[in-house]
Amino acid sequence: MNIETNLKTLIVRNPLKLDCGKTIKDFPIAYETYGSLNSQKDNAILVFHALTGDQYVSGTNPVTKKDGWWSYAVGPGKAIDTNKYFVICSNVIGGCMGSYGPSDLDSENGNIQGTNFPVITINDMVNAQYNLLDHFGIDKLFSVAGGSMGGMQVLQFISNFPDKSKTVIPIATTSSHSAQNIAFNELGRQAIMADSNWKEGDYGSNNSNPGKGLAVARMAAHITYLSKKGLQEKFGRKLQEREDLKFGFDADFQIESYLRYQGSVFVDRFDANSYLYITRAMDYFDLAKQFNGNLSDAFKLTKAKFFIISFTSDWLYPTQENKDIVIALNSIGADVGFVEIESDKGHDSFLLDVPDFLNALKNFLDKSYEEN
Amino acid sequence: MKNEFKVIADLIEKDKKVLDVGCADGILMKFLKDNKNANIRGLEISKEKVQECIAKGLTVIEGNAEKDLKQFPDKSFDYVILSQTLQAFLNPELVLNELLRVGKKAIITIPNFGYWKVRFHLLLKGTMPITKTLPDEWYNTPNLHMCTIKDFVHFVKSRNIKIFKSIALNKLNASLINEKNLEIKNLSADLGIFLIEK
């Protein structure tokens, strides 16, 4: 990975016992911040990223040179207004943008860890990131927010630390990964592992890269982030820089070319083993199971104000799965609001310019902050 | 704020937990929050109205009263409000039972089909009545189960539902309904407001 040396990193000294039983310590968490922490330290928002995200929420990502992954929502004057709020985001452990992950060296033998890296969970990710509160001297966050896997972290965070955030915003997410979600993740993992360059995860020391497998994983996943209608409207059966079909297997259709492009640029910025580890963490996520099947118990200790958002065309984390969280919260009388946003942009809606979503997010945050 | 909401607000003491079912743009919720320090939630089916509530800083859940009330535990609110919507449900009795299960008390308001203007409209014009509270034509009205104040009083009594207060509203004029004046209020009131409990 081509990571700039001015990466902001917190070295976590406290030992962290992972769900798999292993304990890690002295490990790095790479983070970025936007806006400034006020003197009362009551304006901090911890944003959690999704599967392929990183700490670069807004502005220009110094590695990819592209806009941060949540640039539509986070920035000066935006829904999460960095003129007002102090936004913190960190790369999850298991990731490949500077936080402790499978491409790091094993401190004992000096080898790249690869699949010797411990299998991590959403719970582990959140417990690791919790150290950022101490680092910034923040007693209580104003909000925790995130979509998709970020939403899972939001739910896990408030369950683990019930009095550490005033508001809680899980977006386009689930409290438990469904069979379909697991199936798609397994497809991606198998694509990576089927690449002969994967070498049982040891490609790092073999100077190879399972780029083709990772690209296929990304292509398959990318389809799940879009809606059928969105794809049809954007691409239809349009041909790629050609007048007619070529009777071969090149990318005749624009959608093929688009997916190939998405796959190829992804390989440049993402580590194949990280993809395995992070998708595994998502698959293992089942918050209700942590509370003997009663999701409500995950939230019974918190007084935080929840705002849950889903999208009509999201079939990966559909409205019903988001509503299940609302139902669990209502059954214990928690303060929960919910809105389903009309959008044909699929699961990716939360990352895109969807005005109803951005307005709802802004209004919820700003009004809640006024009541502080 | 419309007079109906003022009457409703007067029925609710300070610091209560309140659910406004079909809360629309949240005007009543906002009033109860600001003036009665109510811990208030709304349930609203329209996405646009939900957005308006969020913009007012109100806690609202997008949902359908006929399906989504079941997620609330028994007696989890001090008051549940249903304003002029009962007649629009496929099964008003089911919704009413749910309101009384979720709320310790329920405040139900109904447009009175016994109102003299409604009666005169049908009698003299021979077409479906259109009034201020019933503004829609027969073919586009959301109302499926219109009733009169008298109908509602008879109905709740037959179901052993306790009526704490019945109020007749005619424009700015609110007055109590009792057994003696039921016939006259059923004729003179545009709207009936009932505080009930089961």
Boltz contact constraints between the chains, C-beta under 6 A:
constraints:
  - contact:
      token1: [A, 327]
      token2: [B, 71]
      max_distance: 6.0
  - contact:
      token1: [A, 330]
      token2: [B, 71]
      max_distance: 6.0
  - contact:
      token1: [A, 330]
      token2: [B, 72]
      max_distance: 6.0
  - contact:
      token1: [A, 331]
      token2: [B, 73]
      max_distance: 6.0
  - contact:
      token1: [A, 333]
      token2: [B, 76]
      max_distance: 6.0
  - contact:
      token1: [A, 335]
      token2: [B, 59]
      max_distance: 6.0
  - contact:
      token1: [A, 337]
      token2: [B, 59]
      max_distance: 6.0
  - contact:
      token1: [A, 337]
      token2: [B, 60]
      max_distance: 6.0
  - contact:
      token1: [A, 338]
      token2: [B, 61]
      max_distance: 6.0
  - contact:
      token1: [A, 338]
      token2: [B, 62]
      max_distance: 6.0
  - contact:
      token1: [A, 339]
      token2: [B, 50]
      max_distance: 6.0
  - contact:
      token1: [A, 339]
      token2: [B, 62]
      max_distance: 6.0
  - contact:
      token1: [A, 340]
      token2: [B, 62]
      max_distance: 6.0
  - contact:
      token1: [A, 360]
      token2: [B, 54]
      max_distance: 6.0
  - contact:
      token1: [A, 363]
      token2: [B, 54]
      max_distance: 6.0
  - contact:
      token1: [A, 363]
      token2: [B, 55]
      max_distance: 6.0
  - contact:
      token1: [A, 364]
      token2: [B, 54]
      max_distance: 6.0
  - contact:
      token1: [A, 367]
      token2: [B, 57]
      max_distance: 6.0
